[in-house]
Amino acid sequence: MTVTLADVAARARVSPATVSRVLNGNYPVAASTRERVLRAVDDLDYVLNGPASSLAASTSDLIGILVNDIADPFFGIMAGAAQTEIGGPGDGSGRAGGEKLAVVCNTGGSPARELTYLTLLQRQRAAAVVLTGGAVEDPAHQAAMSAKLAKLADAGTRVVLCGRPPLPDGESVLAALAFDNRGGGRRLTEHLISLGHRRIGYAAGPLERTTTRHRLEGHRDAMRAAGLYGDGTGAQERPAHARDEERLTVHGSYDRSSGYDATVELLCREPEITAVVAANDTVALGAAAAVRDRGLRIPEDISVAGFDDLPFSVDVVPALTTVRLPLFEAGARAGRLAMGKEGPPPGGIATIPAELMVRGSTAVPRK
């Protein structure tokens, strides 16, 4: 015999509406009443009909977290932190009372798959969607994303961006938590310049990603301010300036092999390079391997720097100078925003600071 909501209400000696409030977590209920309802749910082994409940309400108990690559610690840390807030602390009983089900969607960096997952979450009446990491800078994709997110928001879905800049048309987004990638990139290169480095190569990420552009812009801002492109005066002729920027930059993926290949190419283009800045810490691992394979020492011959301060950064030898992004804190905040536990920042946008972490992989050049 199927157990109904009314059966639970009768067992707990409360109204069906109170049972619904406890299970959905959408209205304050006294702790003693909540405990009585959850005990009745356990005793009767009652299971809420999710699809029926989501049809009755505007949204379901599902929250989608979109990541480029769950195997990448950058995304895994944020997704894990968000999921902790979404799932709730739990009481060890296996009960569910107000928590949501977080589903991690791995896009593989595909814009088409990103849109597909959003469509599937829309069909499931997701309570919220958290999009992590940089966006693809393609006008057609941005327009499609804006339209899709507007439909989700109109249906009652809370949309949160984590580590992603605001959309040009951001009215449908509850909150955008954007990392200060540009500022972090600038401070990292300023650190190298302060040590005396003048020829600095850059192993960049994918050309079409906002994260790539912002970090590279910060790096180039520091190089230009120090007059390290073109003729060194800081007032170079633009064509020569641009050629030097391009010569000292190689684009690739956000993985180790890309960092290796990019560094080999940079050293072939410019043997006088004394430092390599990598798009992220994983790329920096490949850059360091390429330097060592050429018989060079880090940092005595060439300094290497990364970005993100992933957990392994402090344990590599020498420890990696990098830029720390508070990935866990940002993911947790995104989870609270998705759950409605925290109000959005003023204007819906918050810039999350980046912190320079100076370690042994960078030093005064000795060439």
For each residue, the residues with C-beta under 8 A, 3 or more apart:
1:
2:
3: 7 8 44 45 46 47
4: 7 8 46
5: 8 9 16 19 20 46
6: 9 10 16
7: 3 4 10 11 44 46
8: 3 4 5 11 12 19 37 40 41 44 46
9: 5 6 12 14 15 16 18 19
10: 6 7 13
11: 7 8 40 43 44
12: 8 9 18 19 33 36 37 39 40
13: 10 36
14: 9 18 19 33 36 37
15: 9 18 19
16: 5 6 9 19 20
17: 20 21
18: 9 12 14 15 21 22 29 33 37
19: 5 8 9 12 14 15 16 22 23 37 40
20: 5 16 17 23 24
21: 17 18 24 25 26 27 29
22: 18 19 25 29 33 34 37 38 97 98
23: 19 20 37 41 48 96 97 98
24: 20 21 27 53 57 61 98
25: 21 22 97 98 99
26: 21 98
27: 21 24
28:
29: 18 21 22 33 34 37
30: 33 34
31: 34 35
32: 35 36
33: 12 14 18 22 29 30 36 37
34: 22 29 30 31 37 38 97
35: 31 32 38 39
36: 12 13 14 32 33 39 40
37: 8 12 14 18 19 22 23 29 33 34 40 41 97
38: 22 34 35 41 42 93 95 97
39: 12 35 36 42 43
40: 8 11 12 19 36 37 43 44 46
41: 8 23 37 38 44 45 46 95
42: 38 39 45 93 95
43: 11 39 40
44: 3 7 8 11 40 41
45: 3 41 42
46: 3 4 5 7 8 40 41
47: 3
48: 23 53 96
49: 52 53
50: 53 54 60 61 62
51: 54 55 60
52: 49 55 56
53: 24 48 49 50 56 57 60 61
54: 50 51 57 59 60 61 62 124 125
55: 51 52 125
56: 52 53
57: 24 53 54 60 125
58: 125 155 156
59: 54 125 126 127 155 156 157
60: 50 51 53 54 57 124 125 126 127
61: 24 50 53 54 99 100 101 127
62: 50 54 100 101 103 121 124 125 126 127
63: 86 100 101 102 103 126 127 128 129 130 338 339
64: 102 103 105 117 118 121 126 128 129 130
65: 79 82 83 102 103 104 105 129 130 132
66: 105 107 114 117 118 129 130 131 132
67: 70 72 75 76 78 79 104 105 106 107 132 133
68: 72 75 106 107 108 109 132 133
69: 72 75 106 108 109
70: 67 75 76 79 104 106
71: 76
72: 67 68 69 75 76 254 282
73: 76 77 310 311 312
74: 77 78 133 254 280 308 310 327
75: 67 68 69 70 72 78 79 132 133
76: 67 70 71 72 73 79 80
77: 73 74 80 81 310 327 328 331
78: 67 74 75 81 82 132 133 162 163 327 328 330 331 334
79: 65 67 70 75 76 82 83 104 132 331
80: 76 77 83 84 328 331
81: 77 78 84 85 327 328 329 330 331 332 334 335
82: 65 78 79 85 86 102 130 132 162 331 332 334 335 338
83: 65 79 80 86 87 102 104 335
84: 80 81 87 332 335
85: 81 82 88 332 335 336 338 339 341
86: 63 82 83 99 100 101 102 335 338 339
87: 83 84 90 99 100 101 102
88: 85 98 99
89:
90: 87 93 94 95 99
91: 95
92:
93: 38 42 90
94: 90
95: 38 41 42 90 91
96: 23 48 99
97: 22 23 25 34 37 38
98: 22 23 24 25 26 88
99: 25 61 86 87 88 90 96
100: 61 62 63 86 87 127 128 338 339
101: 61 62 63 86 87
102: 63 64 65 82 83 86 87 335
103: 62 63 64 65 121
104: 65 67 70 79 83
105: 64 65 66 67 117 121
106: 67 68 69 70
107: 66 67 68 110 113 114 117
108: 68 69 113
109: 68 69 206
110: 107 113 114
111: 114 115 136 138 141
112: 115 116
113: 107 108 110 116 117
114: 66 107 110 111 117 118 131 136 145
115: 111 112 118 119 141 144 145 148
116: 112 113 119 120
117: 64 66 105 107 113 114 120 121
118: 64 66 114 115 121 122 129 145 148 149 152
119: 115 116 122 123 148
120: 116 117 123 124
121: 62 64 103 105 117 118 124 126 129 152 157
122: 118 119 125 126 148 151 152 155 157
123: 119 120
124: 54 60 62 120 121
125: 54 55 57 58 59 60 62 122 155 156 157
126: 59 60 62 63 64 121 122 129 152 157
127: 59 60 61 62 63 100 156 157 158 338
128: 63 64 100 157 158 159 160 337 338 339
129: 63 64 65 66 118 121 126 149 152 157 158 159 160 338
130: 63 64 65 66 82 160 161 162 334 335 338
131: 66 114 159 160 161 162 164
132: 65 66 67 68 75 78 79 82 162 163 164 331 334
133: 67 68 74 75 78 163 164 211
134: 163 164 165 209 210 211 212 214
135: 142 145 164 165 167 209 210
136: 111 114 141 142 208 209 210
137: 142 208 209 210 213
138: 111 141 142 208
139: 142 143
140: 143 144
141: 111 115 136 138 144 145
142: 135 136 137 138 139 145 146 167 168
143: 139 140 146 147
144: 115 140 141 147 148
145: 114 115 118 135 141 142 148 149 167
146: 142 143 149 150 167 168 169 172
147: 143 144 150 151
148: 115 118 119 122 144 145 151 152
149: 118 129 145 146 152 153 159 167 172 173
150: 146 147 153 154 171 172
151: 122 147 148 154 155
152: 118 121 122 126 129 148 149 155 157 159 172
153: 149 150 156 157 158 159 171 172 173 174
154: 150 151 172
155: 58 59 122 125 151 152
156: 58 59 125 127 153
157: 59 121 122 125 126 127 128 129 152 153
158: 127 128 129 153 174 337 338 340
159: 128 129 131 149 152 153 172 173 174
160: 128 129 130 131 173 174 175 176 177 334 337 338
161: 130 131 164 165 166 167 173 175 176 177 178
162: 78 82 130 131 132 177 330 331 333 334
163: 78 132 133 134 177 178 179 211 325 327 330 352
164: 131 132 133 134 135 161 176 177 178 210
165: 134 135 161 176 178 210 214
166: 161 170 173 176 178 348 349
167: 135 142 145 146 149 161 170 173 176
168: 142 146
169: 146 172
170: 166 167 173 176 348 349
171: 150 153
172: 146 149 150 152 153 154 159 169
173: 149 153 159 160 161 166 167 170 176 348
174: 153 158 159 160 337 344 348
175: 160 161 334 337 344 345 348 349 350
176: 160 161 164 165 166 167 170 173 348 349 350
177: 160 161 162 163 164 330 333 334 345 350 352
178: 161 163 164 165 166 349 350 351 352
179: 163 184 211 325 330 351 352 354
180: 183 184 351 352 353 354
181: 184 185 211 214 215 218 307 354
182: 185 186 214 215 217 218 221
183: 180 186 187 218 353 354
184: 179 180 181 187 188 215 218 307 323 325 354 355 356
185: 181 182 188 189 214 215 216 217 218 219 221 222 277 307 323
186: 182 183 189 190 218 219 221 222
187: 183 184 190 191 218 222 323 354 356
188: 184 185 191 192 218 219 277 305 307 321 322 323 356
189: 185 186 192 193 200 218 219 222 223 277
190: 186 187 193 194 222
191: 187 188 194 195 305 321 356 358 362
192: 188 189 195 197 200 275 277 303 305 362
193: 189 190 196 197 198 200 222 223 226 228
194: 190 191
195: 191 192 303 362 363 364 365
196: 193 364 365
197: 192 193 200 274 275 303 365
198: 193 228 274
199: 228 248 270 272 273 274 275
200: 189 192 193 197 219 223 228 248 273 274 275 276 277
201: 248 249 250 263 266 267 269 270 273 275 276 277
202: 216 219 248 249 250 266 276 277 279
203: 250 252 258 259 262 263 266 276 277 278 279 283 284 286 287
204: 207 212 215 216 249 250 251 252 262 279
205: 209 211 212 215 251 252 253 254 279 280 283
206: 109 209 212 251 252 253 254
207: 204 212 251
208: 136 137 138 212
209: 134 135 136 137 205 206 212 213
210: 134 135 136 137 164 165 213 214
211: 133 134 163 179 181 205 214 215
212: 134 204 205 206 207 208 209 215 216 251 279
213: 137 209 210 216 217
214: 134 165 181 182 185 210 211 217 218
215: 181 182 184 185 204 205 211 212 218 219 279 307
216: 185 202 204 212 213 219 220 249
217: 182 185 213 214 220 221
218: 181 182 183 184 185 186 187 188 189 214 215 221 222
219: 185 186 188 189 200 202 215 216 222 223 277
220: 216 217 223 224 229 245
221: 182 185 186 217 218 224 225
222: 185 186 187 189 190 193 218 219 225 226
223: 189 193 200 219 220 226 228 229 245
224: 220 221 227 228 229 234 241
225: 221 222 234
226: 193 222 223 234
227: 224 232 233 234 235
228: 193 198 199 200 223 224 232
229: 220 223 224 236 241 244 245
230: 233 236 237 240 241 244
231: 236 237 240
232: 227 228
233: 227 230 236
234: 224 225 226 227
235: 227
236: 229 230 231 233 240 241 244
237: 230 231 240 241
238: 241 242
239: 242 243
240: 230 231 236 237 243 244
241: 224 229 230 236 237 238 244 245
242: 238 239 245 246
243: 239 240 246 247
244: 229 230 236 240 241 247 248
245: 220 223 229 241 242 248 249
246: 242 243 249
247: 243 244 269 270
248: 199 200 201 202 244 245 266 269 270 273
249: 201 202 204 216 245 246
250: 201 202 203 204 261 262 265 266
251: 204 205 206 207 212 262
252: 203 204 205 206 255 258 259 261 262 279 283
253: 205 206 257 258
254: 72 74 205 206 258 279 280 282 283
255: 252 258 259 282 283 286
256: 259 260 282 283 285 286 289
257: 253 260 261 286
258: 203 252 253 254 255 261 262 283 286
259: 203 252 255 256 262 263 278 279 282 283 284 285 286 287 289 290
260: 256 257 263 264 286 287 289 290
261: 250 252 257 258 264 265 286 290
262: 203 204 250 251 252 258 259 265 266 283 286 287
263: 201 203 259 260 266 267 276 286 287 290 291
264: 260 261 267 268 290
265: 250 261 262 268 269
266: 201 202 203 248 250 262 263 269 270 273 276
267: 201 263 264 270 271 273 290 291 294
268: 264 265 271
269: 201 247 248 265 266
270: 199 201 247 248 266 267 273
271: 267 268
272: 199 367
273: 199 200 201 248 266 267 270 276 302
274: 197 198 199 200 301 302 303 365 367
275: 192 197 199 200 201 302 303 304 305 362 365
276: 200 201 202 203 263 266 273 287 291 302 303 304 305
277: 185 188 189 192 200 201 202 203 219 305 307
278: 203 259 281 283 284 286 287 304 305 306 307
279: 202 203 204 205 212 215 252 254 259 283 307
280: 74 205 254 283 284 306 307 308 310
281: 278 284 285 306 307 308 309 310 312 313 320 322
282: 72 254 255 256 259 285 286 306 310
283: 203 205 252 254 255 256 258 259 262 278 279 280 286 287 306
284: 203 259 278 280 281 287 288 304 305 306 307 320 322 361
285: 256 259 281 282 288 289 312 316
286: 203 255 256 257 258 259 260 261 262 263 278 282 283 289 290
287: 203 259 260 262 263 276 278 283 284 290 291 304
288: 284 285 291 292 298 304 316 361
289: 256 259 260 285 286 292 293
290: 259 260 261 263 264 267 286 287 293 294
291: 263 267 276 287 288 294 296 298 301 302 304
292: 288 289 295 296 297 298
293: 289 290
294: 267 290 291
295: 292
296: 291 292 301 302
297: 292 300 301 302
298: 288 291 292 301 302 303 304 318 361
299: 302 303 304 318 360 361 362 363
300: 297 363 366
301: 274 291 296 297 298 366 367
302: 273 274 275 276 291 296 297 298 299
303: 192 195 197 274 275 276 298 299 321 361 362 363 365
304: 275 276 278 284 287 288 291 298 299 320 321 361 362
305: 188 191 192 275 276 277 278 284 320 321 322 361 362
306: 278 280 281 282 283 284 309 310 313 320 321 322 323
307: 181 184 185 188 215 277 278 279 280 281 284 322 323 325
308: 74 280 281 313 322 323 324 325 327
309: 281 306 313 322 323 324 325 355 357
310: 73 74 77 280 281 282 306 313
311: 73 314 315
312: 73 281 285 315 316
313: 281 306 308 309 310 316 319 320 322 357 359
314: 311 319 320 359
315: 311 312 319
316: 285 288 312 313 319 320 361
317:
318: 298 299 359 360 361
319: 313 314 315 316 359 360 361
320: 281 284 304 305 306 313 314 316 359 361
321: 188 191 303 304 305 306 356 357 358 359 360 361 362
322: 188 281 284 305 306 307 308 309 313 357 359
323: 184 185 187 188 306 307 308 309 354 355 356 357
324: 308 309 354 355 356 357
325: 163 179 184 307 308 309 330 352 354
326: 329 330 352 353
327: 74 77 78 81 163 308 330 331
328: 77 78 80 81 331 332
329: 81 326 332 333 352
330: 78 81 162 163 177 179 325 326 327 333 334 352
331: 77 78 79 80 81 82 132 162 327 328 334 335
332: 81 82 84 85 328 329 335 336
333: 162 177 329 330 336 337 342
334: 78 81 82 130 132 160 162 175 177 330 331 337 338
335: 81 82 83 84 85 86 102 130 331 332 338 339
336: 85 332 333 339 341 342
337: 128 158 160 174 175 333 334 340 341 342 344
338: 63 82 85 86 100 127 128 129 130 158 160 334 335
339: 63 85 86 100 128 335 336
340: 158 337
341: 85 336 337
342: 333 336 337
343:
344: 174 175 337 348
345: 175 177 348 349 350
346: 349
347:
348: 166 170 173 174 175 176 344 345
349: 166 170 175 176 178 345 346
350: 175 176 177 178 345
351: 178 179 180
352: 163 177 178 179 180 325 326 329 330
353: 180 183 326
354: 179 180 181 183 184 187 323 324 325
355: 184 309 323 324
356: 184 187 188 191 321 323 324
357: 309 313 321 322 323 324
358: 191 321 362
359: 313 314 318 319 320 321 322 362
360: 299 318 319 321 363
361: 284 288 298 299 303 304 305 316 318 319 320 321
362: 191 192 195 275 299 303 304 305 321 358 359
363: 195 299 300 303 360
364: 195 196
365: 195 196 197 274 275 303
366: 300 301
367: 272 274 301
